[in-house]
């Protein structure tokens, strides 16, 4: 394989742990990386990116605390919504969604549950039991911290 930057040959594949840029706090474990000896460019192979995003979404909608700003943005993008679309669907002002995503304002209990329900409706899950959300949005949000392994079908890595 040749480097996409300089065209020279890439070094041998190595397994690395890679922070997932789409959602801070998520670490992809065992990702294949190759480094170009000539220019230092690193190329990563993330298999099944769609399956990875779906798995993260499933874990986020089951999270026991309110969604953090980066998680709201991730779910919004997963749904293909702009921040204006999100505000309209949740009955909020666009500025409110912006404050949630920036982390300067905590998402309210009702919009948190509603966003999760929009995601569940758009993404099949094992259970549509609404009772799982009864206590979810009452606690302050903390960003999720995950380690996901590609060779385990994007399963969380045991701590």
Secondary structure, DSSP 4 states (H G I P E B T S, - for coil): -B-TTT-PBB---EEEEEE-TTSTTEEEEEEEEEEBTTT--EEEE-TTHHHHHHHHHHHHHT-SSPPPHHHHHHHHHHHT--HHHHHHHHT--HHHHHHHHHTSSPPPHHHHHHHHHHHHHHS--S---GGGGTTGGGSPP----EEEEGGGTSEEPP-
